[in-house]
Amino acid sequence: MSVQGPGLGLFLVALVSLAGCRREAPINGIGGFEIGKTQLGQLSGRCMPASEEPLMLCPSVASVGLGDQTANIDLYFGGKTTDATLVEILLDVSSCRPEGIEAYLVSRIGEPVRRAGKRVFWTNEYVHISAALPAEPLRCEINFVSVKDTKRLESLEK
């Protein structure tokens, strides 16, 4: 195919436009924290051993907006050393309006792959996302867990 003259300019504009179109990468975390990448040593603040050994819990490290609601971010790391990587992100939404949280998640992630009771599930190649809507009265919980963590995935399914 040969394109010359004014057609060449339009062809190049179209080609550059197509090259600029990119699909969003699958979600691997939230608030700048990424499952399997963020390391314990990158945080400043208080972290403590979690009730599930050998995990380290870093509670309320930040907050993030989910539509018109706010969630506190708790992080769980797979060990106690500074190079331990993030294995779970827990978003805790107090005074939760479940319909609003679910609508926000669907708008950002897409339709869930499954529903079970009050839980809604999404999965991609990196993370399994489980939302308890609500987990308790007026409280919603959203978990981001590595798809490799089958033990934790099973516990979220119950």
DSSP file (Angstrom, degrees, kcal/mol; ACC not computed):
  #  RESIDUE AA STRUCTURE BP1 BP2  ACC     N-H-->O    O-->H-N    N-H-->O    O-->H-N    TCO  KAPPA ALPHA  PHI   PSI    X-CA   Y-CA   Z-CA
    1    1 A M              0   0    0      0, 0.0     2,-0.5     0, 0.0     0, 0.0   0.000 360.0 360.0 360.0 131.2    0.0    0.0    0.0
    2    2 A S        -     0   0    0      2,-0.0     2,-0.5     0, 0.0     6,-0.0  -0.970 360.0-173.9-119.6 125.9    1.4    3.4   -1.0
    3    3 A V        +     0   0    0     -2,-0.5     2,-0.3     5,-0.0     0, 0.0  -0.981  14.8 163.7-120.9 126.3    0.1    6.6    0.6
    4    4 A Q    >   +     0   0    0     -2,-0.5     3,-0.9     4,-0.0     4,-0.3  -0.854  40.5  11.6-134.6 169.5    1.3    9.9   -0.7
    5    5 A G  T >> S-     0   0    0     -2,-0.3     3,-1.4     1,-0.2     4,-0.8  -0.252 123.8 -14.7  65.3-148.0    0.4   13.6   -0.6
    6    6 A P  H 3> S+     0   0    0      0, 0.0     4,-1.6     0, 0.0     3,-0.2   0.792 132.7  65.3 -61.6 -27.7   -2.3   14.8    1.8
    7    7 A G  H <> S+     0   0    0     -3,-0.9     4,-2.4     1,-0.2    -2,-0.2   0.820  93.3  61.5 -63.6 -29.9   -3.5   11.2    2.3
    8    8 A L  H <> S+     0   0    0     -3,-1.4     4,-2.5    -4,-0.3    -1,-0.2   0.913 102.2  50.4 -62.7 -43.1   -0.1   10.5    4.0
    9    9 A G  H  X S+     0   0    0     -4,-0.8     4,-2.4    -3,-0.2    -1,-0.2   0.922 112.3  46.2 -61.3 -45.3   -0.7   13.0    6.7
   10   10 A L  H  X S+     0   0    0     -4,-1.6     4,-2.5     1,-0.2    -1,-0.2   0.893 111.8  52.4 -64.8 -39.2   -4.2   11.6    7.5
   11   11 A F  H  X S+     0   0    0     -4,-2.4     4,-2.4     2,-0.2    -2,-0.2   0.920 110.9  46.8 -61.8 -44.5   -2.7    8.1    7.4
   12   12 A L  H  X S+     0   0    0     -4,-2.5     4,-2.8     2,-0.2     5,-0.2   0.891 111.3  51.2 -66.1 -40.1    0.0    9.1    9.9
   13   13 A V  H  X S+     0   0    0     -4,-2.4     4,-2.4     2,-0.2    -2,-0.2   0.927 112.7  46.4 -61.7 -44.3   -2.5   10.8   12.2
   14   14 A A  H  X S+     0   0    0     -4,-2.5     4,-2.3     2,-0.2    -2,-0.2   0.904 113.1  49.5 -64.5 -41.2   -4.7    7.7   12.2
   15   15 A L  H  X S+     0   0    0     -4,-2.4     4,-2.2     2,-0.2    -2,-0.2   0.918 112.5  46.6 -64.9 -44.3   -1.7    5.5   12.9
   16   16 A V  H  X S+     0   0    0     -4,-2.8     4,-1.9     2,-0.2    -2,-0.2   0.893 111.3  52.8 -64.9 -39.5   -0.5    7.6   15.8
   17   17 A S  H  X S+     0   0    0     -4,-2.4     4,-0.9    -5,-0.2    -2,-0.2   0.920 110.6  46.7 -62.2 -43.5   -4.0    7.7   17.2
   18   18 A L  H >< S+     0   0    0     -4,-2.3     3,-0.6     1,-0.2    -1,-0.2   0.895 110.5  52.4 -65.1 -39.4   -4.2    4.0   17.1
   19   19 A A  H 3< S+     0   0    0     -4,-2.2    -1,-0.2     1,-0.2    -2,-0.2   0.839 106.6  54.7 -65.7 -31.2   -0.8    3.6   18.7
   20   20 A G  H 3< S+     0   0    0     -4,-1.9     2,-0.5    -5,-0.2    -1,-0.2   0.694  87.7  93.3 -75.5 -19.0   -1.9    5.9   21.5
   21   21 A C    <<  +     0   0    0     -4,-0.9     2,-0.4    -3,-0.6    -4,-0.0  -0.630  55.9 167.6 -75.9 122.9   -4.9    3.7   22.2
   22   22 A R        -     0   0    0     -2,-0.5     2,-0.3     3,-0.0     3,-0.0  -0.993  36.1-117.4-138.4 148.0   -4.0    1.3   24.9
   23   23 A R        -     0   0    0     -2,-0.4     2,-0.0     1,-0.1    -2,-0.0  -0.610  40.7-104.2 -79.9 138.9   -6.0   -1.0   27.1
   24   24 A E        -     0   0    0     -2,-0.3    -1,-0.1     1,-0.1     3,-0.1  -0.363  39.5-109.9 -62.1 141.3   -5.9   -0.2   30.8
   25   25 A A        -     0   0    0      1,-0.1    -1,-0.1    -3,-0.0     3,-0.1  -0.399  42.7 -91.3 -68.3 148.7   -3.6   -2.7   32.7
   26   26 A P        -     0   0    0      0, 0.0    -1,-0.1     0, 0.0     2,-0.1  -0.282  51.8 -93.8 -58.6 147.1   -5.5   -5.1   35.0
   27   27 A I        +     0   0    0      1,-0.1   100,-0.4    -3,-0.1    99,-0.3  -0.411  46.6 168.5 -65.1 134.5   -5.9   -3.9   38.6
   28   28 A N        -     0   0    0      1,-0.2     7,-2.9    -2,-0.1     2,-0.3   0.222  65.0 -32.3-129.6   8.3   -3.1   -5.1   40.9
   29   29 A G  E     -A   34   0A   0      5,-0.2     2,-0.3    98,-0.1    -1,-0.2  -0.980  60.9-108.5 166.2-162.5   -3.8   -2.9   43.9
   30   30 A I  E >  S+A   33   0A   0      3,-1.4     3,-1.6    -2,-0.3   114,-0.0  -0.983  82.1  24.6-158.9 151.7   -5.2    0.5   44.9
   31   31 A G  T 3  S-     0   0    0     -2,-0.3     3,-0.1     1,-0.3    32,-0.0   0.745 130.2 -56.0  65.1  24.8   -3.9    3.8   46.4
   32   32 A G  T 3  S+     0   0    0      1,-0.3     2,-0.5     6,-0.0    -1,-0.3   0.460 112.0 118.3  85.9   0.6   -0.3    3.2   45.0
   33   33 A F  E <   -A   30   0A   0     -3,-1.6    -3,-1.4     5,-0.1     2,-0.4  -0.891  45.8-165.2-103.7 129.0    0.0   -0.2   46.8
   34   34 A E  E >>  -A   29   0A   0     -2,-0.5     4,-2.3    -5,-0.2     3,-1.8  -0.954  23.1-116.9-123.0 130.9    0.5   -3.2   44.6
   35   35 A I  T 34 S+     0   0    0     -7,-2.9    52,-0.2    -2,-0.4   110,-0.1  -0.379 101.8   8.1 -59.3 131.4    0.1   -6.9   45.4
   36   36 A G  T 34 S+     0   0    0     50,-2.9    -1,-0.3     2,-0.2    51,-0.1   0.380 129.1  59.7  78.8  -5.3    3.4   -8.7   45.1
   37   37 A K  T <4 S+     0   0    0     -3,-1.8    -2,-0.2    49,-0.1    -1,-0.1   0.730  77.0  82.3-120.1 -49.3    5.3   -5.4   44.5
   38   38 A T     <  -     0   0    0     -4,-2.3    48,-2.3    48,-0.1     2,-0.3  -0.400  68.7-149.2 -63.4 134.6    5.0   -3.1   47.4
   39   39 A Q  B >   -B   85   0B   0     46,-0.2     3,-2.0     1,-0.1     4,-0.3  -0.811  20.8-122.6-110.4 149.5    7.5   -4.0   50.1
   40   40 A L  G >  S+     0   0    0     44,-2.5     3,-1.7    -2,-0.3    43,-0.2   0.856 110.8  61.9 -53.8 -39.6    7.2   -3.6   53.9
   41   41 A G  G 3  S+     0   0    0     41,-2.9    -1,-0.3     1,-0.3    42,-0.1   0.632  91.3  67.6 -66.0 -13.6   10.4   -1.5   54.0
   42   42 A Q  G <  S+     0   0    0     -3,-2.0     2,-0.3    40,-0.3    -1,-0.3   0.607  89.5  82.3 -80.5 -11.6    8.7    1.1   51.8
   43   43 A L    <   -     0   0    0     -3,-1.7     2,-0.4    -4,-0.3     4,-0.1  -0.659  59.5-160.8 -96.2 148.2    6.3    2.0   54.5
   44   44 A S        +     0   0    0     -2,-0.3     2,-0.3    17,-0.1    -2,-0.0  -0.980  56.4  55.6-118.6 141.7    6.8    4.3   57.4
   45   45 A G  S    S-     0   0    0     -2,-0.4     2,-0.5     2,-0.1    -2,-0.1  -0.837  93.1 -31.7 130.8-172.3    4.4    4.0   60.3
   46   46 A R        +     0   0    0     -2,-0.3     2,-0.3    13,-0.2    -2,-0.1  -0.687  52.3 167.6 -92.4 131.2    3.3    1.3   62.6
   47   47 A C        -     0   0    0     -2,-0.5    11,-0.2    11,-0.2    -2,-0.1  -0.959   8.5-176.4-132.2 152.2    3.0   -2.3   61.6
   48   48 A M  E     -C   57   0C   0      9,-2.8     9,-3.6    -2,-0.3     2,-0.1  -0.962  38.7 -79.5-145.8 158.8    2.5   -5.3   63.8
   49   49 A P  E     -C   56   0C   0      0, 0.0     7,-0.3     0, 0.0     2,-0.1  -0.403  50.2-131.5 -59.9 135.3    2.4   -9.0   63.6
   50   50 A A        -     0   0    0      5,-2.6     5,-0.0     2,-0.3    26,-0.0  -0.399  22.5-107.4 -81.8 165.0   -1.1  -10.1   62.3
   51   51 A S  S    S+     0   0    0      1,-0.1     2,-0.9    -2,-0.1    -1,-0.1   0.778 111.2  69.1 -65.1 -24.4   -3.1  -12.8   64.0
   52   52 A E  S >  S-     0   0    0      2,-0.0     3,-1.8     0, 0.0    -2,-0.3  -0.846 101.1-107.8 -96.0 104.5   -2.3  -15.0   61.0
   53   53 A E  T 3  S+     0   0    0     -2,-0.9     3,-0.1     1,-0.3    -2,-0.1  -0.408  92.9  18.7 -67.3 147.6    1.5  -15.8   61.2
   54   54 A P  T 3  S+     0   0    0      0, 0.0    -1,-0.3     0, 0.0    -3,-0.1  -0.844  98.0 109.5 -96.7  25.4    3.8  -14.9   59.6
   55   55 A L    <   -     0   0    0     -3,-1.8    -5,-2.6    23,-0.1     2,-0.4  -0.209  53.9-145.7 -66.0 149.3    1.9  -11.9   58.2
   56   56 A M  E     -CD  49  77C   0     21,-2.0    21,-2.7    -7,-0.3     2,-0.5  -0.963  12.4-150.4-112.0 133.8    2.6   -8.3   59.2
   57   57 A L  E     -CD  48  76C   0     -9,-3.6    -9,-2.8    -2,-0.4    19,-0.2  -0.894  12.5-172.6-106.6 130.4   -0.4   -5.9   59.4
   58   58 A C  E >   - D   0  75C   0     17,-3.0    17,-2.4    -2,-0.5     3,-0.5  -0.903  23.3-154.7-118.8  97.9    0.0   -2.2   58.7
   59   59 A P  E 3   -     0   0C   0      0, 0.0    15,-0.2     0, 0.0   -13,-0.2  -0.438  61.6  -4.3 -82.0 147.9   -3.4   -0.7   59.7
   60   60 A S  E 3  S+     0   0C   0     -2,-0.1    14,-0.2     1,-0.1     3,-0.1   0.848  70.9 158.8  45.7  51.4   -5.0    2.5   58.3
   61   61 A V  E <   -     0   0C   0     12,-2.3     2,-0.3    -3,-0.5    -1,-0.1   0.740  68.2 -24.1 -75.1 -21.9   -1.9    3.5   56.2
   62   62 A A  E     - D   0  73C   0     11,-0.7    11,-2.9     2,-0.0     2,-0.3  -0.950  63.1-118.7-167.8 178.9   -4.0    5.7   54.0
   63   63 A S  E     - D   0  72C   0     -2,-0.3     2,-0.3     9,-0.2     9,-0.2  -0.947  19.5-162.7-132.7 159.3   -7.5    6.2   52.8
   64   64 A V  E     - D   0  71C   0      7,-2.3     7,-2.8    -2,-0.3     2,-0.4  -0.996  21.5-117.0-142.6 143.6   -9.0    6.2   49.3
   65   65 A G  E     - D   0  70C   0     -2,-0.3     2,-0.5     5,-0.2     5,-0.2  -0.656  19.1-171.2 -82.3 134.8  -12.3    7.4   47.8
   66   66 A L  E >   - D   0  69C   0      3,-3.7     3,-1.3    -2,-0.4     2,-0.4  -0.814  69.0 -60.3-121.7  86.9  -14.7    4.9   46.4
   67   67 A G  T 3  S-     0   0    0     -2,-0.5    34,-0.1     1,-0.2    33,-0.0  -0.625 119.0 -18.6  70.1-126.7  -17.2    7.1   44.7
   68   68 A D  T 3  S+     0   0    0     -2,-0.4     2,-0.3    -3,-0.1    -1,-0.2   0.209 127.6  80.7 -96.6  15.8  -18.7    9.4   47.4
   69   69 A Q  E <  S-D   66   0C   0     -3,-1.3    -3,-3.7    31,-0.1     2,-0.4  -0.841  70.4-135.3-119.5 158.2  -17.5    7.0   50.2
   70   70 A T  E     -D   65   0C   0     -2,-0.3    24,-0.4    -5,-0.2     2,-0.4  -0.917  13.0-162.4-118.6 139.6  -14.1    6.7   51.8
   71   71 A A  E     -D   64   0C   0     -7,-2.8    -7,-2.3    -2,-0.4     2,-0.3  -0.953  15.9-133.8-119.8 138.6  -12.2    3.5   52.7
   72   72 A N  E     -DE  63  92C   0     20,-2.5    20,-2.4    -2,-0.4     2,-0.6  -0.685  25.3-133.2 -81.9 144.0   -9.4    3.0   55.1
   73   73 A I  E     -DE  62  91C   0    -11,-2.9   -12,-2.3    -2,-0.3   -11,-0.7  -0.898  22.0-176.2-106.4 120.8   -6.5    0.9   53.7
   74   74 A D  E     - E   0  90C   0     16,-2.8    16,-2.9    -2,-0.6     2,-0.4  -0.934  13.0-153.9-108.7 138.4   -5.0   -1.9   55.8
   75   75 A L  E     -DE  58  89C   0    -17,-2.4   -17,-3.0    -2,-0.4     2,-0.5  -0.918   6.6-160.7-117.2 140.4   -2.0   -3.7   54.3
   76   76 A Y  E     -DE  57  88C   0     12,-2.6    11,-2.9    -2,-0.4    12,-1.7  -0.980   9.1-162.0-119.7 127.5   -0.8   -7.3   55.0
   77   77 A F  E     -DE  56  86C   0    -21,-2.7   -21,-2.0    -2,-0.5     9,-0.2  -0.814  25.5-123.0-110.2 150.5    2.7   -8.4   54.1
   78   78 A G  S    S-     0   0    0      7,-2.4     2,-0.3    -2,-0.3   -23,-0.1   0.205  85.4  -1.5 -79.8  16.1    3.9  -11.9   53.8
   79   79 A G  S    S-     0   0    0      2,-0.1   -23,-0.2     6,-0.1    -2,-0.1  -0.976  72.8 -98.2 179.1-175.8    6.7  -11.7   56.4
   80   80 A K  S    S+     0   0    0     -2,-0.3     2,-0.1   -25,-0.1   -25,-0.1   0.471  83.9  97.2-104.3  -4.8    8.4   -9.5   58.9
   81   81 A T  S >  S-     0   0    0      1,-0.1     3,-2.0     2,-0.0   -41,-0.3  -0.471  84.7-112.0 -86.5 159.5   11.5   -8.5   56.9
   82   82 A T  T 3  S+     0   0    0      1,-0.3   -41,-2.9   -42,-0.2   -40,-0.3   0.749 116.9  54.8 -62.8 -23.8   11.8   -5.2   55.0
   83   83 A D  T 3  S+     0   0    0    -43,-0.2    -1,-0.3   -44,-0.1     2,-0.1   0.382  77.1 124.3 -92.2   5.9   11.7   -7.1   51.6
   84   84 A A    <   -     0   0    0     -3,-2.0   -44,-2.5     1,-0.1   -43,-0.2  -0.442  57.9-133.0 -63.4 135.8    8.4   -8.9   52.5
   85   85 A T  B     -B   39   0B   0    -46,-0.2    -7,-2.4    -2,-0.1     2,-0.2  -0.567  21.5 -91.9 -97.2 158.7    5.9   -8.2   49.7
   86   86 A L  E     +E   77   0C   0    -48,-2.3   -50,-2.9   -52,-0.4    -9,-0.3  -0.464  41.2 171.3 -67.5 127.2    2.3   -7.1   50.0
   87   87 A V  E     +     0   0C   0    -11,-2.9    59,-1.2     1,-0.3     2,-0.3   0.599  63.2  19.0-113.4 -19.0   -0.1  -10.1   49.9
   88   88 A E  E     -EF  76 145C   0    -12,-1.7   -12,-2.6    57,-0.2     2,-0.5  -0.980  52.3-159.8-155.1 141.8   -3.4   -8.5   50.8
   89   89 A I  E     -EF  75 144C   0     55,-2.2    55,-2.8    -2,-0.3     2,-0.5  -0.987  14.3-163.6-117.0 128.8   -5.1   -5.1   50.7
   90   90 A L  E     -EF  74 143C   0    -16,-2.9   -16,-2.8    -2,-0.5     2,-0.5  -0.964   2.3-162.2-115.5 121.2   -8.1   -4.6   52.9
   91   91 A L  E     -EF  73 142C   0     51,-3.2    51,-2.4    -2,-0.5     2,-0.6  -0.907   7.4-164.0-100.6 126.5  -10.4   -1.7   52.3
   92   92 A D  E     -EF  72 141C   0    -20,-2.4   -20,-2.5    -2,-0.5     2,-0.7  -0.949   2.9-168.6-116.0 116.9  -12.7   -0.9   55.3
   93   93 A V  E >   - F   0 140C   0     47,-2.8    47,-2.4    -2,-0.6     3,-0.6  -0.910   6.3-160.1-110.9 109.9  -15.7    1.3   54.6
   94   94 A S  E 3  S+ F   0 139C   0     -2,-0.7   -24,-0.2   -24,-0.4    45,-0.2  -0.525  78.2  19.0 -83.3 156.2  -17.5    2.6   57.7
   95   95 A S  T 3  S-     0   0    0     43,-1.1    -1,-0.2    -2,-0.2    44,-0.2   0.899  96.5-170.6  50.3  43.7  -21.1    3.8   57.4
   96   96 A C    <   -     0   0    0     42,-1.7    42,-0.2    -3,-0.6    -1,-0.2  -0.362  30.3-155.7 -73.1 140.3  -21.1    2.0   54.1
   97   97 A R    >>  -     0   0    0      1,-0.1     4,-1.8    -3,-0.1     3,-0.8  -0.919  14.7-160.2-109.0  98.5  -23.9    2.2   51.5
   98   98 A P  H 3> S+     0   0    0      0, 0.0     4,-2.8     0, 0.0     5,-0.3   0.823  84.8  55.9 -54.4 -39.8  -23.5   -1.1   49.7
   99   99 A E  H 3> S+     0   0    0      1,-0.2     4,-2.3     2,-0.2     5,-0.2   0.902 109.3  47.6 -61.9 -39.8  -25.3   -0.2   46.5
  100  100 A G  H <> S+     0   0    0     -3,-0.8     4,-2.1     2,-0.2    -1,-0.2   0.894 112.4  48.4 -67.6 -40.4  -23.0    2.8   46.0
  101  101 A I  H  X S+     0   0    0     -4,-1.8     4,-2.7     2,-0.2    -2,-0.2   0.935 113.2  47.2 -65.3 -46.1  -19.8    0.8   46.7
  102  102 A E  H  X S+     0   0    0     -4,-2.8     4,-2.7     1,-0.2     5,-0.2   0.924 111.6  50.6 -62.9 -42.9  -20.9   -2.0   44.3
  103  103 A A  H  X S+     0   0    0     -4,-2.3     4,-2.0    -5,-0.3    -1,-0.2   0.904 111.7  48.7 -60.9 -40.9  -21.9    0.5   41.6
  104  104 A Y  H  X S+     0   0    0     -4,-2.1     4,-1.6     2,-0.2    -2,-0.2   0.944 112.1  47.9 -64.0 -47.7  -18.5    2.2   41.9
  105  105 A L  H  X>S+     0   0    0     -4,-2.7     4,-3.3     1,-0.2     5,-0.7   0.912 111.5  50.1 -61.0 -43.1  -16.6   -1.1   41.7
  106  106 A V  H  X5S+     0   0    0     -4,-2.7     4,-1.2     1,-0.2    -1,-0.2   0.891 109.5  52.0 -62.3 -39.0  -18.6   -2.2   38.7
  107  107 A S  H  <5S+     0   0    0     -4,-2.0    -1,-0.2    -5,-0.2    -2,-0.2   0.819 120.4  33.9 -67.4 -29.5  -17.8    1.1   37.0
  108  108 A R  H  <5S+     0   0    0     -4,-1.6    -2,-0.2    -3,-0.2    -1,-0.2   0.799 134.7  21.3 -93.9 -33.6  -14.1    0.7   37.6
  109  109 A I  H  <5S-     0   0    0     -4,-3.3    -3,-0.2     1,-0.3     2,-0.2   0.722 102.3-121.1-109.3 -29.5  -13.6   -3.1   37.3
  110  110 A G     << -     0   0    0     -4,-1.2    -1,-0.3    -5,-0.7    -2,-0.1  -0.592  56.3 -21.3 110.0-177.6  -16.5   -4.3   35.3
  111  111 A E  S    S-     0   0    0     -2,-0.2    -5,-0.0     1,-0.1    -4,-0.0  -0.374  76.0-105.6 -65.8 141.6  -19.2   -6.8   36.1
  112  112 A P        -     0   0    0      0, 0.0    10,-0.3     0, 0.0     3,-0.1  -0.279  14.6-137.5 -65.7 154.6  -18.4   -9.3   38.9
  113  113 A V  S    S+     0   0    0      8,-2.4     2,-0.3     1,-0.2     9,-0.2   0.698  81.6   2.1 -83.5 -20.1  -17.5  -12.9   37.9
  114  114 A R  E     -G  121   0C   0      7,-1.3     7,-2.8     2,-0.0     2,-0.4  -0.991  55.4-152.0-163.5 155.1  -19.6  -14.3   40.7
  115  115 A R  E     +G  120   0C   0     -2,-0.3     2,-0.3     5,-0.2     5,-0.2  -0.989  12.7 175.3-130.6 142.1  -21.9  -13.5   43.7
  116  116 A A  E >   -G  119   0C   0      3,-2.5     3,-2.4    -2,-0.4     2,-0.2  -0.855  63.1 -52.6-148.4 110.0  -22.3  -15.5   46.8
  117  117 A G  T 3  S-     0   0    0     -2,-0.3    -1,-0.1     1,-0.3    15,-0.0  -0.437 123.4 -16.4  61.3-125.3  -24.6  -14.2   49.6
  118  118 A K  T 3  S+     0   0    0     -2,-0.2    15,-2.8    -3,-0.1     2,-0.3   0.373 119.6  97.5 -91.3   3.9  -23.4  -10.7   50.4
  119  119 A R  E <   -GH 116 132C   0     -3,-2.4    -3,-2.5    13,-0.2     2,-0.4  -0.742  52.5-166.1 -99.4 143.6  -20.0  -11.2   48.6
  120  120 A V  E     -GH 115 131C   0     11,-2.1    11,-2.8    -2,-0.3     2,-0.4  -0.979  13.0-154.8-125.1 137.8  -19.2  -10.1   45.1
  121  121 A F  E     +GH 114 130C   0     -7,-2.8    -8,-2.4    -2,-0.4    -7,-1.3  -0.923  16.8 176.6-125.6 140.7  -16.1  -11.4   43.3
  122  122 A W  E     - H   0 129C   0      7,-2.5     7,-2.9    -2,-0.4     2,-0.3  -0.964   9.7-172.5-130.4 150.2  -13.8  -10.2   40.5
  123  123 A T  E     + H   0 128C   0     -2,-0.3     2,-0.2     5,-0.2     5,-0.2  -0.998  10.1 165.1-143.3 141.0  -10.7  -11.9   39.2
  124  124 A N        -     0   0    0      3,-2.2    23,-0.1    -2,-0.3    -2,-0.0  -0.722  59.3 -76.4-134.7-167.4   -7.9  -10.9   36.8
  125  125 A E  S    S+     0   0    0     -2,-0.2     3,-0.1     1,-0.2    22,-0.1   0.673 126.9  29.6 -70.0 -14.6   -4.5  -12.3   36.1
  126  126 A Y  S    S+     0   0    0    -99,-0.3    21,-2.1     1,-0.3    22,-0.3   0.803 118.8  25.7-109.6 -45.8   -3.0  -10.7   39.3
  127  127 A V  E     - I   0 146C   0   -100,-0.4    -3,-2.2    19,-0.3     2,-0.5  -0.878  51.6-142.9-131.3 155.6   -5.6  -10.3   42.0
  128  128 A H  E     -HI 123 145C   0     17,-3.3    17,-2.4    -2,-0.3     2,-0.5  -0.972  24.5-158.2-109.6 127.6   -8.8  -11.7   43.3
  129  129 A I  E     -HI 122 144C   0     -7,-2.9    -7,-2.5    -2,-0.5     2,-0.5  -0.941  10.3-176.7-113.4 127.1  -11.1   -9.0   44.6
  130  130 A S  E     -HI 121 143C   0     13,-2.3    13,-3.1    -2,-0.5     2,-0.5  -0.988   5.1-166.3-125.7 125.8  -13.8   -9.9   47.1
  131  131 A A  E     -HI 120 142C   0    -11,-2.8   -11,-2.1    -2,-0.5     2,-0.8  -0.956   9.4-156.7-116.9 122.4  -16.3   -7.3   48.4
  132  132 A A  E >   -HI 119 141C   0      9,-3.3     9,-1.7    -2,-0.5     3,-0.7  -0.870  17.7-149.5 -94.6 110.8  -18.5   -8.0   51.4
  133  133 A L  E 3  S-     0   0C   0    -15,-2.8     7,-0.1    -2,-0.8     2,-0.1  -0.826  89.0  -0.1-122.6  90.0  -21.5   -5.7   51.0
  134  134 A P  E 3  S-     0   0C   0      0, 0.0    -1,-0.5     0, 0.0     6,-0.3   0.672  71.3-177.0 -91.0 160.8  -22.0   -5.3   53.9
  135  135 A A  E <  S-     0   0C   0      4,-2.6     5,-0.2    -3,-0.7    -2,-0.1   0.855  85.8  -6.4 -78.2 -39.2  -19.5   -7.3   56.0
  136  136 A E  E >  S- I   0 139C   0      3,-1.8     3,-2.4    -4,-0.2    -1,-0.3  -0.894 110.0 -57.9-142.5 166.6  -21.4   -6.1   59.1
  137  137 A P  T 3  S-     0   0    0      0, 0.0   -42,-0.2     0, 0.0     3,-0.1  -0.314 126.4  -1.7 -52.9 128.4  -24.2   -3.6   59.5
  138  138 A L  T 3  S+     0   0    0    -42,-0.2   -42,-1.7     1,-0.1   -43,-1.1   0.623 116.4  98.8  64.2  17.4  -23.0   -0.3   58.1
  139  139 A R  E <   -FI  94 136C   0     -3,-2.4    -4,-2.6   -44,-0.2    -3,-1.8  -0.982  49.5-170.7-137.5 125.4  -19.5   -1.7   57.3
  140  140 A C  E     -F   93   0C   0    -47,-2.4   -47,-2.8    -2,-0.4     2,-0.4  -0.828   5.7-160.3-110.4 153.5  -18.3   -2.9   53.9
  141  141 A E  E     -FI  92 132C   0     -9,-1.7    -9,-3.3    -2,-0.3     2,-0.5  -0.999   5.1-169.7-137.2 130.7  -15.0   -4.7   53.3
  142  142 A I  E     -FI  91 131C   0    -51,-2.4   -51,-3.2    -2,-0.4     2,-0.4  -0.987   9.1-162.8-124.4 124.0  -13.1   -5.1   50.1
  143  143 A N  E     -FI  90 130C   0    -13,-3.1   -13,-2.3    -2,-0.5     2,-0.5  -0.904   9.2-164.1-110.6 131.7  -10.1   -7.5   49.9
  144  144 A F  E     +FI  89 129C   0    -55,-2.8   -55,-2.2    -2,-0.4     2,-0.4  -0.976  23.6 171.6-108.6 118.6   -7.5   -7.6   47.2
  145  145 A V  E     -FI  88 128C   0    -17,-2.4   -17,-3.3    -2,-0.5   -57,-0.2  -0.976  38.6-101.7-132.4 141.6   -5.6  -10.9   47.3
  146  146 A S  E >   - I   0 127C   0    -59,-1.2     3,-1.6    -2,-0.4   -19,-0.3  -0.334  26.9-129.7 -57.3 138.8   -3.0  -12.4   45.0
  147  147 A V  T 3  S+     0   0    0    -21,-2.1    -1,-0.2     1,-0.3   -20,-0.1   0.688 108.6  63.3 -64.4 -15.8   -4.5  -15.1   42.8
  148  148 A K  T 3  S+     0   0    0    -22,-0.3     2,-1.8     1,-0.2    -1,-0.3   0.649  79.5  86.6 -80.9 -15.8   -1.7  -17.3   44.0
  149  149 A D    <>  +     0   0    0     -3,-1.6     4,-2.3     1,-0.2     5,-0.2  -0.535  50.9 164.9 -87.9  74.4   -2.8  -17.2   47.6
  150  150 A T  H  >  +     0   0    0     -2,-1.8     4,-2.4     1,-0.2    -1,-0.2   0.834  69.8  57.5 -63.5 -34.3   -5.3  -20.2   47.3
  151  151 A K  H  > S+     0   0    0     -3,-0.2     4,-1.6     1,-0.2    -1,-0.2   0.938 111.2  41.8 -62.5 -46.4   -5.6  -20.6   51.1
  152  152 A R  H  > S+     0   0    0      2,-0.2     4,-1.9     1,-0.2    -2,-0.2   0.888 111.9  55.5 -69.1 -37.8   -6.8  -17.0   51.6
  153  153 A L  H  X S+     0   0    0     -4,-2.3     4,-1.4     1,-0.2    -1,-0.2   0.917 106.7  51.2 -59.5 -42.8   -9.0  -17.2   48.5
  154  154 A E  H  X S+     0   0    0     -4,-2.4     4,-0.7     1,-0.2    -1,-0.2   0.892 107.9  51.9 -62.0 -39.4  -10.7  -20.2   50.0
  155  155 A S  H  < S+     0   0    0     -4,-1.6     3,-0.5     1,-0.2    -1,-0.2   0.846 108.6  50.9 -68.2 -32.5  -11.3  -18.4   53.3
  156  156 A L  H  < S+     0   0    0     -4,-1.9    -1,-0.2     1,-0.2    -2,-0.2   0.777 103.1  60.4 -73.0 -25.9  -12.9  -15.4   51.5
  157  157 A E  H  <        0   0    0     -4,-1.4    -1,-0.2     1,-0.2    -2,-0.2   0.713 360.0 360.0 -72.8 -20.9  -15.2  -17.8   49.6
  158  158 A K     <        0   0    0     -4,-0.7    -1,-0.2    -3,-0.5    -2,-0.1   0.475 360.0 360.0 -78.1 360.0  -16.8  -19.1   52.8
